[in-house]
Amino acid sequence: MTPNLNIKPDIKISVKQSFGIDSDMKVNAFSKKNEFVPEIDKDYKFDRDTTLAILSGFNYNKKVIVHGYHGTGKSTHITQVAARLNWPCLRINLDSHISRIDLIGKDAIIIKNGKQVTDNSKGTVIFILWHVSDCRTQYPTEARCCFFG
């Protein structure tokens, strides 16, 4: 599975319509989803100030720091913004439960075409290195996925 990173936002959407926030702002978005776009939680309620800050980051390619205690919804907030923009997003939680196998991957013996072979299951760090790490130079800014932990 090789993601197509040669993509650009191709539509503008209304913040008022998509996020329920009283603003005339329009933001860049993608008209089509891909496998890296999170699912929309229709019941999610957006905090106005945080959402506008995140949207500004998406829209103007600026870094945004969302901070708070664990479990307060920082990651969920970003994934829900990405979901409504059809923006590719890979969520990596760097907590005490993550293991080296999660990050790097592991070898596994599988049956392929009727033969026993060793296959490598790539972890998230390897996935990023193989598929996304050089998108800063090869692909337009708009094609970068958002990564956070």
RALINQUI-V878037 format. One record per backbone hydrogen bond with DSSP energy under -1.0 kcal/mol. CO is the residue of the C=O (numbers start at 1). NH is the residue of the N-H. E is the energy in kcal/mol with one decimal. If there is no record, write none. Layout:
# RALINQUI-V878037
CO_NH_E / CO_NH_E
This chain:
# RALINQUI-V878037
3_5_-1.0 / 5_7_-1.5 / 11_29_-2.4 / 13_27_-2.4 / 14_18_-2.5 / 15_19_-2.4 / 16_20_-1.1 / 21_23_-1.5 / 25_15_-2.4 / 27_13_-2.6 / 29_10_-1.2 / 29_11_-2.0 / 34_37_-1.8 / 36_89_-2.9 / 41_44_-1.9 / 47_51_-2.6 / 48_52_-2.6 / 49_53_-1.9 / 50_54_-2.5 / 51_55_-2.9 / 52_56_-2.0 / 53_57_-1.9 / 54_58_-2.3 / 55_59_-3.1 / 56_60_-2.7 / 57_62_-1.4 / 69_72_-1.4 / 73_77_-2.5 / 74_78_-1.8 / 75_79_-2.5 / 76_80_-2.3 / 77_81_-1.9 / 78_82_-2.8 / 79_83_-2.4 / 80_84_-1.6 / 81_85_-1.2 / 82_87_-2.6 / 85_30_-2.7 / 88_146_-1.4 / 93_95_-1.3 / 95_98_-1.5 / 99_103_-1.6 / 100_104_-3.4 / 102_124_-2.1 / 103_125_-1.7 / 103_126_-1.1 / 104_123_-1.7 / 106_121_-3.4 / 108_119_-3.4 / 110_117_-3.0 / 112_115_-1.6 / 115_112_-3.2 / 117_110_-3.0 / 119_108_-3.0 / 121_106_-2.0 / 123_127_-2.5 / 124_128_-2.4 / 125_129_-2.6 / 126_130_-2.7 / 127_131_-2.6 / 128_132_-2.5 / 128_133_-2.3 / 132_135_-2.4 / 134_137_-1.2 / 134_138_-2.4 / 135_139_-1.3 / 140_143_-2.0 / 141_144_-1.6 / 146_90_-1.9 / 148_92_-1.8 / 149_94_-1.2
